[in-house]
Amino acid sequence: MNSRLPTPIFILLGLVIGVGLGLAVGWVFWPTEFTDANPAVLEDRYRRDYVQLIADSYAQDNNLAQAQQRIGDLGEGGSNYVLQVLIEMILRQEDEGAIRRLTRLANDIGQYTPAMDPYLPATPEATP
């Protein structure tokens, strides 16, 4: 009498063991760790947070060169992305303080839209 298991059972058993070992190695023993990721490759919601962090930092230290460098890290069109985030924040009527900080940053890097006017600091009118 032949007590061998059929070949399909060995194939299935091999697949189950292989998948199990692969998942254990990938998730437990050697998981992927991302460090120093480029902001340009972040998911959109994290890029928006990054833009807000740039504006918050700029409001604290007034270092325009550093803010522009950080915006450049967002990739080509980073300054346009700042304006896009600002417009969406205005439309959603989010935190006014955050909008004001982002408006100041956008204005200082040369981005402008009329929607920014209520959030820009009032400029004293010149007296003739």
C-alpha positions as CSV (number, residue, x, y, z in Angstrom):
1,M,0.0,0.0,0.0
2,N,1.3,3.4,-1.0
3,S,1.1,6.0,1.8
4,R,2.3,9.0,-0.2
5,L,0.2,12.1,-0.2
6,P,-0.9,13.4,-3.6
7,T,1.3,16.0,-5.3
8,P,-1.3,18.8,-5.2
9,I,-1.3,18.6,-1.4
10,F,2.5,19.1,-1.4
11,I,2.2,22.0,-3.8
12,L,-0.5,23.6,-1.6
13,L,1.4,23.0,1.6
14,G,4.5,24.5,0.0
15,L,2.6,27.6,-1.1
16,V,1.1,28.1,2.4
17,I,4.5,27.7,4.1
18,G,6.1,30.0,1.5
19,V,3.5,32.8,1.9
20,G,3.6,32.4,5.7
21,L,7.4,32.7,5.8
22,G,7.4,35.6,3.4
23,L,4.9,37.5,5.5
24,A,6.8,36.8,8.7
25,V,10.1,38.0,7.2
26,G,8.5,41.1,5.6
27,W,6.4,42.2,8.6
28,V,8.1,40.9,11.7
29,F,11.8,40.2,11.1
30,W,12.9,42.8,8.5
31,P,10.1,45.3,8.0
32,T,10.6,48.2,5.6
33,E,11.4,51.5,7.4
34,F,11.3,54.8,5.6
35,T,13.5,57.5,6.8
36,D,14.3,60.9,5.3
37,A,11.5,60.6,2.7
38,N,11.3,63.3,0.1
39,P,8.1,65.4,0.7
40,A,7.4,65.2,-3.0
41,V,6.5,61.5,-2.6
42,L,4.3,61.9,0.4
43,E,0.6,61.1,0.2
44,D,-1.5,64.2,-0.5
45,R,-2.8,64.6,3.1
46,Y,0.7,64.5,4.5
47,R,1.9,67.0,1.8
48,R,-0.8,69.3,3.0
49,D,0.4,68.9,6.6
50,Y,3.9,69.6,5.4
51,V,2.8,72.8,3.7
52,Q,1.1,73.9,6.9
53,L,4.2,73.1,8.9
54,I,6.3,75.2,6.6
55,A,3.9,78.1,7.1
56,D,3.9,77.6,10.9
57,S,7.7,77.6,10.9
58,Y,7.9,80.7,8.7
59,A,5.5,82.5,11.0
60,Q,7.9,81.7,13.9
61,D,11.4,82.4,12.4
62,N,10.6,84.7,9.3
63,N,13.3,82.8,7.4
64,L,12.0,83.1,3.8
65,A,15.0,81.4,2.2
66,Q,14.5,78.3,4.4
67,A,10.7,78.3,3.7
68,Q,11.4,78.5,-0.1
69,Q,13.9,75.6,0.2
70,R,11.3,73.5,2.0
71,I,8.7,74.4,-0.6
72,G,11.2,73.4,-3.3
73,D,11.4,70.0,-1.6
74,L,7.7,69.5,-2.6
75,G,8.9,69.1,-6.2
76,E,8.2,71.1,-9.3
77,G,5.2,73.4,-8.8
78,G,5.7,73.4,-5.0
79,S,4.7,77.1,-4.8
80,N,1.6,76.5,-6.8
81,Y,0.8,73.6,-4.5
82,V,1.0,76.0,-1.5
83,L,-1.6,78.3,-3.2
84,Q,-3.8,75.3,-3.9
85,V,-3.7,74.2,-0.3
86,L,-4.5,77.7,0.8
87,I,-7.5,78.0,-1.5
88,E,-8.9,74.7,-0.3
89,M,-8.4,75.8,3.3
90,I,-10.3,79.0,2.6
91,L,-13.1,77.2,0.9
92,R,-13.4,74.8,3.8
93,Q,-13.3,77.7,6.2
94,E,-10.7,76.0,8.3
95,D,-8.7,77.5,11.2
96,E,-8.4,81.3,10.5
97,G,-5.0,81.5,12.2
98,A,-3.6,78.7,10.0
99,I,-5.1,80.4,6.9
100,R,-3.4,83.7,7.9
101,R,0.0,82.0,8.3
102,L,-0.3,80.2,5.0
103,T,-1.6,83.4,3.3
104,R,1.5,85.3,4.5
105,L,3.8,82.6,3.2
106,A,2.0,82.4,-0.1
107,N,2.1,86.2,-0.5
108,D,5.8,86.3,0.4
109,I,6.8,83.7,-2.1
110,G,4.9,85.6,-4.9
111,Q,1.7,83.6,-5.0
112,Y,-1.5,85.6,-5.0
113,T,-5.2,85.1,-5.4
114,P,-8.0,87.6,-4.5
115,A,-9.3,85.1,-2.0
116,M,-6.3,85.9,0.1
117,D,-7.3,89.6,0.6
118,P,-9.3,89.2,3.8
119,Y,-6.4,87.3,5.4
120,L,-3.6,89.6,4.4
121,P,-2.4,92.2,7.0
122,A,-3.9,95.6,6.5
123,T,-1.5,98.0,4.8
124,P,-1.7,101.6,5.9
125,E,-3.0,103.8,3.1
126,A,-0.7,106.5,2.0
127,T,-1.7,110.0,2.8
128,P,-1.2,112.6,0.1
